[in-house]
């Protein structure tokens, strides 16, 4: 466990004054999700996803309004019952006004399913050529114009209404790849408002953008982001790729790039380009694994454990490289029969984006490789892979206390918080095997065994090394990971952004 010094730093949060009266946050998914129950009454729950968790600390500290799309039938009904006005959050620890933006379902489908998830997601993860659902040029342009653009304009209009609702000083925080055009639209009506946008997924080199998207759409994305005062990325490389892309795209249009200060000036707007590696609330994660629910989950996990325990926790999607990870495990068992019956692989896999055929196909491939490995090596008293295909955060986080090796081998990731959650709660001197192409590698390279995600032979070797490392080396790697995660935690991520926004506010 971490030292007392680290424990004290977690319990005593630093508080940074925010030089604004209120925040307006905007994201595709809201912090509260409404559902229509069988008896047709409205139920609600805290929104899922890392964005909601990451920003919950801000709304507790300042008057905030959260602008988001009405994604579910429950969201739409709640919005209509409120007479299309902002709602007070019904979640006790989420004290925020909720402003849902409602668009026709066909518009939302084009924005979310077609452009955001079939085009932007795969482009930014360098995987567009793998998409089975590639859109024709005509369909892409239509989905962009009558889906993505319309939704961004609707979000921008709602933000402007919130800015104008009262004269107090507001700051706007935009989240992720669904809202690339919003800041430029808001800037047209409110040129002096302070805006910041954080991109949670990777930002590729310009060459990949140009090979994947029409020039007009690509330029609109880059120019749209330049409406912000600050654009934040997960890693230094992502930020550099954005700076270089702007320089190449707008070189003949008067753009000025200050590489040393990492700032862009274009059309009288100064945009700071920063990297803020997102993290976890170490205190919250550790509190969860000490809860009663976690103790019940541990009773379910313990009978499955063996002498050596490999684990992974992932959404089932191609970027996570799950199939390749199980192929590496197959190779490990083939090359090291002495591990048979002594090792188990616990996989906590969350179904994702089942509306897209590529994701359904990948889930089928994942389940097939699991069954193939189990069929190949299974004995009467040993199943090599124990898979949990469900969204049970308590069960997964509880299990992470017990791993000897944690495999995180994405093809490409913005960050990958599992690589931080595991070391934060592990009690077994577990070793992290980490893909060099994950965002987390920037911080955890020296605290992990690095791998190339494309090479299942290298991954198999890394798994064996992780399982057989001497005790002191295992302990050293885990301690290095913990020190980094505890020092640069979720509060640090928020604090860095607020500090930068305060600097911008001083100039207005």
BATORMI-951891 format. One record per residue (C-alpha): x, y, z; residue number from 1. Coordinates in nm, 2 decimals. Example, Ala and Ser with C-alpha at 12.3 -4.5 7.8 and 13.67 -1.06 7.14 Angstrom:
<rs>
- 1.23,-0.45,0.78,1
- 1.37,-0.11,0.71,2
</rs>
This chain:
<rs>
- 0.00,0.00,0.00,1
- 0.11,0.36,-0.05,2
- 0.29,0.55,0.22,3
- 0.12,0.77,0.48,4
- 0.24,1.08,0.29,5
- 0.05,0.97,-0.02,6
- -0.26,0.88,0.18,7
- -0.27,1.23,0.34,8
- -0.23,1.40,0.00,9
- -0.54,1.21,-0.12,10
- -0.76,1.29,0.18,11
- -0.67,1.66,0.19,12
- -0.77,1.79,-0.16,13
- -0.61,2.12,-0.27,14
- -0.87,2.37,-0.35,15
- -0.81,2.61,-0.63,16
- -1.03,2.93,-0.66,17
- -1.22,2.95,-0.98,18
- -1.23,3.30,-1.12,19
- -1.58,3.27,-1.26,20
- -1.93,3.26,-1.12,21
- -2.06,2.96,-1.30,22
- -1.96,2.68,-1.54,23
- -2.15,2.57,-1.85,24
- -2.04,2.22,-1.94,25
- -2.14,2.04,-2.26,26
- -2.11,1.69,-2.38,27
- -2.29,1.43,-2.59,28
- -2.40,1.23,-2.29,29
- -2.55,1.40,-1.98,30
- -2.46,1.33,-1.61,31
- -2.81,1.19,-1.55,32
- -2.98,0.93,-1.76,33
- -3.36,0.89,-1.75,34
- -3.54,0.57,-1.83,35
- -3.90,0.48,-1.88,36
- -4.00,0.19,-1.64,37
- -4.24,-0.08,-1.73,38
- -4.52,0.10,-1.54,39
- -4.44,0.41,-1.77,40
- -4.29,0.61,-1.48,41
- -3.96,0.79,-1.51,42
- -3.66,0.65,-1.34,43
- -3.31,0.80,-1.34,44
- -2.95,0.70,-1.27,45
- -2.61,0.87,-1.27,46
- -2.48,0.88,-1.63,47
- -2.22,0.63,-1.73,48
- -1.88,0.70,-1.88,49
- -1.56,0.86,-1.77,50
- -1.66,1.22,-1.87,51
- -1.94,1.22,-1.61,52
- -1.70,1.09,-1.34,53
- -1.42,1.33,-1.43,54
- -1.64,1.64,-1.42,55
- -1.85,1.56,-1.11,56
- -1.58,1.73,-0.90,57
- -1.63,2.06,-1.07,58
- -2.01,2.07,-1.04,59
- -1.98,2.02,-0.66,60
- -1.77,2.33,-0.63,61
- -1.94,2.59,-0.84,62
- -2.28,2.68,-0.98,63
- -2.30,2.47,-1.30,64
- -2.53,2.39,-1.59,65
- -2.47,2.08,-1.80,66
- -2.59,2.09,-2.16,67
- -2.63,1.75,-2.32,68
- -2.83,1.57,-2.59,69
- -3.15,1.38,-2.50,70
- -3.03,1.04,-2.59,71
- -3.30,0.81,-2.45,72
- -3.68,0.81,-2.46,73
- -3.66,0.88,-2.09,74
- -3.44,1.19,-2.14,75
- -3.69,1.32,-2.40,76
- -3.99,1.27,-2.17,77
- -3.81,1.44,-1.88,78
- -3.72,1.73,-2.11,79
- -4.09,1.75,-2.23,80
- -4.23,1.73,-1.88,81
- -4.00,2.01,-1.77,82
- -4.16,2.22,-2.06,83
- -3.83,2.22,-2.24,84
- -3.66,2.40,-1.95,85
- -3.35,2.31,-1.75,86
- -3.41,2.04,-1.48,87
- -3.26,2.02,-1.13,88
- -3.05,1.71,-1.10,89
- -3.22,1.44,-0.90,90
- -2.89,1.28,-0.81,91
- -2.78,1.38,-0.47,92
- -2.40,1.40,-0.54,93
- -2.46,1.57,-0.88,94
- -2.58,1.92,-0.79,95
- -2.62,2.06,-1.14,96
- -2.88,2.21,-1.37,97
- -2.96,1.98,-1.66,98
- -3.03,2.13,-2.00,99
- -3.12,1.87,-2.25,100
- -3.11,1.94,-2.62,101
- -3.36,1.75,-2.82,102
- -3.31,1.68,-3.19,103
- -3.50,1.44,-3.43,104
- -3.39,1.08,-3.39,105
- -3.28,1.07,-3.76,106
- -3.06,1.37,-3.70,107
- -2.91,1.22,-3.38,108
- -2.85,0.89,-3.56,109
- -2.65,1.07,-3.83,110
- -2.46,1.27,-3.58,111
- -2.38,0.99,-3.33,112
- -2.39,0.66,-3.51,113
- -2.27,0.76,-3.85,114
- -2.03,1.05,-3.81,115
- -1.91,1.04,-3.45,116
- -1.88,0.66,-3.41,117
- -1.84,0.53,-3.76,118
- -1.61,0.80,-3.89,119
- -1.44,1.02,-3.63,120
- -1.39,0.74,-3.37,121
- -1.22,0.51,-3.62,122
- -1.02,0.79,-3.79,123
- -0.88,0.91,-3.46,124
- -0.78,0.56,-3.36,125
- -0.61,0.50,-3.69,126
- -0.86,0.22,-3.77,127
- -1.09,0.37,-4.04,128
- -0.97,0.12,-4.30,129
- -1.09,-0.16,-4.08,130
- -1.45,-0.03,-4.06,131
- -1.69,-0.26,-4.24,132
- -1.95,0.01,-4.24,133
- -1.75,0.27,-4.45,134
- -1.98,0.55,-4.57,135
- -1.98,0.65,-4.93,136
- -1.87,1.01,-5.00,137
- -2.24,1.11,-5.06,138
- -2.37,0.95,-4.74,139
- -2.08,1.10,-4.53,140
- -2.15,1.45,-4.66,141
- -2.52,1.41,-4.60,142
- -2.46,1.27,-4.24,143
- -2.22,1.56,-4.18,144
- -2.45,1.84,-4.30,145
- -2.79,1.71,-4.17,146
- -2.66,1.53,-3.86,147
- -2.32,1.64,-3.71,148
- -2.35,2.01,-3.81,149
- -2.72,2.03,-3.70,150
- -2.65,1.88,-3.36,151
- -2.34,2.10,-3.30,152
- -2.55,2.41,-3.39,153
- -2.83,2.30,-3.15,154
- -2.58,2.25,-2.87,155
- -2.42,2.59,-2.95,156
- -2.76,2.76,-2.94,157
- -2.84,2.61,-2.60,158
- -2.50,2.72,-2.46,159
- -2.56,3.07,-2.59,160
- -2.90,3.08,-2.41,161
- -2.73,2.97,-2.09,162
- -2.46,3.24,-2.13,163
- -2.74,3.50,-2.18,164
- -2.95,3.37,-1.89,165
- -2.78,3.59,-1.64,166
- -2.50,3.85,-1.65,167
- -2.26,3.67,-1.41,168
- -1.92,3.56,-1.55,169
- -1.94,3.21,-1.71,170
- -1.69,2.97,-1.84,171
- -1.77,2.71,-2.10,172
- -1.62,2.36,-2.09,173
- -1.68,2.13,-2.40,174
- -1.61,1.76,-2.40,175
- -1.48,1.53,-2.67,176
- -1.52,1.45,-3.04,177
- -1.90,1.49,-3.07,178
- -1.88,1.87,-3.04,179
- -1.59,1.99,-3.27,180
- -1.79,2.28,-3.43,181
- -1.96,2.42,-3.11,182
- -1.69,2.67,-2.99,183
- -1.67,2.85,-3.32,184
- -2.05,2.89,-3.33,185
- -2.07,3.02,-2.98,186
- -1.78,3.26,-3.04,187
- -1.98,3.43,-3.32,188
- -2.24,3.54,-3.06,189
- -2.01,3.58,-2.76,190
- -1.66,3.68,-2.87,191
- -1.53,3.74,-2.51,192
- -1.66,3.42,-2.35,193
- -1.38,3.19,-2.21,194
- -1.41,2.84,-2.37,195
- -1.21,2.52,-2.33,196
- -1.25,2.18,-2.50,197
- -1.09,1.85,-2.39,198
- -1.05,1.57,-2.64,199
- -1.06,1.23,-2.47,200
- -0.95,1.02,-2.77,201
- -0.62,1.03,-2.97,202
- -0.55,1.31,-3.23,203
- -0.38,1.16,-3.53,204
- -0.12,1.31,-3.76,205
- -0.25,1.53,-4.04,206
- -0.16,1.27,-4.30,207
- -0.41,1.03,-4.15,208
- -0.68,1.29,-4.14,209
- -0.62,1.38,-4.51,210
- -0.63,1.02,-4.61,211
- -0.95,0.95,-4.42,212
- -1.18,1.26,-4.46,213
- -1.29,1.51,-4.73,214
- -1.09,1.83,-4.71,215
- -1.39,2.04,-4.63,216
- -1.49,1.83,-4.33,217
- -1.13,1.80,-4.20,218
- -1.08,2.18,-4.22,219
- -1.42,2.24,-4.05,220
- -1.30,2.03,-3.76,221
- -0.97,2.20,-3.71,222
- -1.12,2.55,-3.76,223
- -1.41,2.47,-3.53,224
- -1.17,2.38,-3.24,225
- -0.99,2.71,-3.29,226
- -1.29,2.89,-3.14,227
- -1.17,2.77,-2.80,228
- -0.93,2.96,-2.58,229
- -0.78,2.63,-2.47,230
- -0.78,2.29,-2.65,231
- -0.67,2.00,-2.42,232
- -0.55,1.66,-2.53,233
- -0.45,1.34,-2.34,234
- -0.08,1.33,-2.44,235
- 0.20,1.56,-2.56,236
- 0.20,1.38,-2.90,237
- -0.17,1.44,-2.95,238
- -0.12,1.81,-2.88,239
- 0.18,1.83,-3.12,240
- -0.02,1.66,-3.39,241
- -0.29,1.92,-3.36,242
- -0.04,2.21,-3.37,243
- 0.13,2.07,-3.68,244
- -0.20,2.00,-3.85,245
- -0.32,2.36,-3.80,246
- 0.02,2.49,-3.93,247
- -0.01,2.28,-4.24,248
- -0.38,2.34,-4.31,249
- -0.39,2.72,-4.25,250
- -0.04,2.82,-4.35,251
- -0.17,3.05,-4.63,252
- -0.45,3.20,-4.43,253
- -0.26,3.41,-4.18,254
- -0.23,3.16,-3.90,255
- 0.05,3.22,-3.64,256
- 0.20,2.94,-3.44,257
- 0.41,3.00,-3.13,258
- 0.57,2.66,-3.09,259
- 0.75,2.74,-2.77,260
- 0.43,2.86,-2.59,261
- 0.22,2.61,-2.79,262
- -0.03,2.88,-2.89,263
- -0.22,2.95,-3.22,264
- -0.34,3.29,-3.33,265
- -0.60,3.29,-3.61,266
- -0.87,3.54,-3.70,267
- -0.79,3.75,-3.38,268
- -0.84,3.44,-3.16,269
- -0.56,3.30,-2.94,270
- -0.58,2.93,-2.87,271
- -0.36,2.75,-2.62,272
- -0.28,2.39,-2.70,273
- -0.22,2.17,-2.39,274
- -0.20,1.81,-2.28,275
- -0.38,1.72,-1.96,276
- -0.36,1.34,-1.90,277
- -0.69,1.24,-1.74,278
- -0.67,1.02,-1.44,279
- -0.88,0.86,-1.16,280
- -1.00,0.95,-0.82,281
- -0.77,0.72,-0.62,282
- -0.97,0.78,-0.30,283
- -1.30,0.69,-0.47,284
- -1.16,0.38,-0.62,285
- -1.01,0.25,-0.30,286
- -1.33,0.34,-0.11,287
- -1.53,0.13,-0.36,288
- -1.32,-0.18,-0.31,289
- -1.37,-0.15,0.07,290
- -1.75,-0.13,0.03,291
- -1.99,-0.40,0.13,292
- -2.08,-0.46,-0.24,293
- -1.71,-0.52,-0.31,294
- -1.68,-0.77,-0.03,295
- -1.97,-0.96,-0.17,296
- -1.81,-0.95,-0.52,297
- -1.48,-1.07,-0.37,298
- -1.65,-1.39,-0.25,299
- -1.75,-1.45,-0.61,300
- -1.40,-1.40,-0.74,301
- -1.19,-1.59,-0.49,302
- -1.29,-1.94,-0.59,303
- -1.18,-1.86,-0.95,304
- -0.83,-1.76,-0.86,305
- -0.52,-1.98,-0.92,306
- -0.15,-1.95,-0.84,307
- -0.11,-1.71,-1.13,308
- -0.39,-1.46,-1.22,309
- -0.40,-1.26,-1.54,310
- -0.68,-1.00,-1.59,311
- -0.81,-0.75,-1.83,312
- -1.11,-0.50,-1.81,313
- -1.23,-0.36,-2.14,314
- -1.52,-0.25,-2.35,315
- -1.56,-0.50,-2.64,316
- -1.44,-0.29,-2.94,317
- -1.17,-0.33,-3.20,318
- -0.95,-0.06,-3.05,319
- -0.90,-0.26,-2.74,320
- -0.73,-0.55,-2.92,321
- -0.89,-0.81,-2.71,322
- -0.87,-1.10,-2.96,323
- -0.49,-1.04,-3.00,324
- -0.46,-1.06,-2.62,325
- -0.62,-1.40,-2.60,326
- -0.41,-1.52,-2.89,327
- -0.11,-1.42,-2.68,328
- -0.25,-1.62,-2.39,329
- -0.29,-1.92,-2.62,330
- 0.07,-1.89,-2.72,331
- 0.18,-1.86,-2.35,332
- -0.01,-2.18,-2.26,333
- 0.14,-2.36,-2.57,334
- 0.50,-2.26,-2.49,335
- 0.47,-2.31,-2.11,336
- 0.27,-2.63,-2.03,337
- 0.41,-2.60,-1.68,338
- 0.15,-2.32,-1.63,339
- -0.14,-2.54,-1.71,340
- -0.39,-2.55,-1.42,341
- -0.18,-2.30,-1.24,342
- -0.28,-1.99,-1.43,343
- -0.62,-1.83,-1.51,344
- -0.73,-1.54,-1.72,345
- -1.02,-1.34,-1.58,346
- -1.17,-1.11,-1.84,347
- -1.43,-0.85,-1.76,348
- -1.58,-0.74,-2.10,349
- -1.84,-0.48,-2.15,350
- -2.06,-0.49,-2.46,351
- -2.03,-0.17,-2.66,352
- -2.21,0.01,-2.95,353
- -2.41,-0.29,-3.05,354
- -2.60,-0.08,-3.31,355
- -2.29,-0.10,-3.53,356
- -2.23,-0.42,-3.72,357
- -1.85,-0.39,-3.67,358
- -1.89,-0.40,-3.30,359
- -2.13,-0.70,-3.31,360
- -1.88,-0.88,-3.53,361
- -1.59,-0.81,-3.30,362
- -1.79,-0.93,-3.00,363
- -1.86,-1.25,-3.18,364
- -1.48,-1.29,-3.26,365
- -1.40,-1.22,-2.89,366
- -1.64,-1.49,-2.77,367
- -1.51,-1.73,-3.03,368
- -1.14,-1.70,-2.93,369
- -1.24,-1.74,-2.57,370
- -1.42,-2.06,-2.64,371
- -1.14,-2.18,-2.87,372
- -0.87,-2.14,-2.60,373
- -1.09,-2.30,-2.34,374
- -1.18,-2.59,-2.57,375
- -0.81,-2.64,-2.65,376
- -0.68,-2.65,-2.29,377
- -0.98,-2.71,-2.06,378
- -0.96,-3.00,-1.81,379
- -1.22,-3.13,-1.57,380
- -1.10,-2.89,-1.29,381
- -0.95,-2.60,-1.49,382
- -1.10,-2.35,-1.73,383
- -0.82,-2.13,-1.87,384
- -1.04,-1.82,-1.94,385
- -1.32,-1.70,-1.71,386
- -1.51,-1.43,-1.90,387
- -1.77,-1.19,-1.75,388
- -1.96,-1.03,-2.04,389
- -2.15,-0.76,-1.85,390
- -2.12,-0.41,-1.72,391
- -2.04,-0.46,-1.35,392
- -1.79,-0.20,-1.23,393
- -1.79,-0.32,-0.87,394
- -1.71,-0.68,-0.97,395
- -1.43,-0.57,-1.21,396
- -1.27,-0.33,-0.97,397
- -1.29,-0.58,-0.69,398
- -1.11,-0.84,-0.90,399
- -0.83,-0.60,-0.99,400
- -0.71,-0.62,-0.63,401
- -0.60,-0.98,-0.70,402
- -0.42,-0.98,-1.04,403
- -0.06,-1.09,-1.08,404
- -0.06,-0.95,-1.43,405
- -0.29,-0.69,-1.58,406
- -0.30,-0.69,-1.96,407
- -0.37,-0.35,-2.13,408
- -0.29,-0.39,-2.50,409
- -0.50,-0.15,-2.70,410
- -0.42,-0.08,-3.06,411
- -0.47,0.29,-2.98,412
- -0.63,0.46,-2.68,413
- -0.67,0.82,-2.57,414
- -0.57,0.72,-2.21,415
- -0.71,0.39,-2.08,416
- -0.80,0.43,-1.72,417
- -0.78,0.06,-1.64,418
- -0.41,0.10,-1.65,419
- -0.44,0.34,-1.36,420
- -0.73,0.17,-1.17,421
- -0.54,-0.16,-1.15,422
- -0.23,-0.03,-0.97,423
- -0.44,0.19,-0.75,424
- -0.63,-0.09,-0.59,425
- -0.41,-0.40,-0.64,426
- -0.29,-0.58,-0.33,427
- -0.08,-0.85,-0.49,428
- 0.22,-0.67,-0.63,429
- 0.06,-0.70,-0.97,430
- 0.25,-0.62,-1.29,431
- 0.11,-0.40,-1.57,432
- 0.17,-0.52,-1.93,433
- 0.11,-0.20,-2.13,434
- 0.08,-0.12,-2.49,435
- 0.31,0.16,-2.61,436
- 0.03,0.31,-2.81,437
- -0.20,0.37,-2.51,438
- -0.22,0.72,-2.38,439
- -0.13,0.59,-2.03,440
- 0.21,0.48,-2.16,441
- 0.33,0.84,-2.15,442
- 0.31,0.83,-1.77,443
- 0.35,0.46,-1.69,444
- 0.63,0.35,-1.93,445
- 0.88,0.29,-1.65,446
- 0.62,0.12,-1.43,447
- 0.52,-0.14,-1.67,448
- 0.64,-0.41,-1.92,449
- 0.59,-0.24,-2.26,450
- 0.46,-0.43,-2.56,451
- 0.37,-0.36,-2.93,452
- 0.00,-0.44,-2.95,453
- 0.04,-0.59,-3.30,454
- 0.27,-0.87,-3.19,455
- 0.10,-1.15,-3.00,456
- 0.43,-1.34,-2.96,457
- 0.59,-1.04,-2.79,458
- 0.28,-1.01,-2.57,459
- 0.30,-1.37,-2.47,460
- 0.67,-1.32,-2.37,461
- 0.57,-1.01,-2.17,462
- 0.29,-1.21,-1.99,463
- 0.54,-1.48,-1.90,464
- 0.79,-1.22,-1.78,465
- 0.53,-1.05,-1.57,466
- 0.42,-1.37,-1.41,467
- 0.78,-1.48,-1.32,468
- 0.94,-1.15,-1.21,469
- 1.11,-1.16,-0.87,470
- 0.90,-1.03,-0.58,471
- 1.11,-0.72,-0.53,472
- 1.09,-0.61,-0.89,473
- 0.72,-0.66,-0.89,474
- 0.69,-0.45,-0.58,475
- 0.91,-0.18,-0.73,476
- 0.70,-0.15,-1.05,477
- 0.37,-0.14,-0.86,478
- 0.51,0.13,-0.63,479
- 0.63,0.34,-0.93,480
- 0.28,0.32,-1.09,481
- 0.11,0.41,-0.77,482
- 0.33,0.72,-0.71,483
- 0.25,0.85,-1.06,484
- -0.12,0.78,-1.03,485
- -0.15,0.93,-0.68,486
- 0.05,1.24,-0.77,487
- -0.13,1.30,-1.10,488
- -0.48,1.21,-1.00,489
- -0.82,1.32,-1.12,490
- -0.81,1.63,-0.90,491
- -0.48,1.73,-1.06,492
- -0.64,1.69,-1.41,493
- -0.92,1.93,-1.31,494
- -0.68,2.17,-1.13,495
- -0.45,2.21,-1.43,496
- -0.74,2.31,-1.65,497
- -0.90,2.55,-1.41,498
- -0.56,2.71,-1.35,499
- -0.52,2.77,-1.73,500
- -0.87,2.90,-1.76,501
- -0.81,3.15,-1.47,502
- -0.51,3.28,-1.67,503
- -0.73,3.34,-1.97,504
- -1.00,3.50,-1.75,505
- -0.75,3.76,-1.63,506
- -0.71,3.89,-1.98,507
- -1.09,3.94,-2.04,508
</rs>
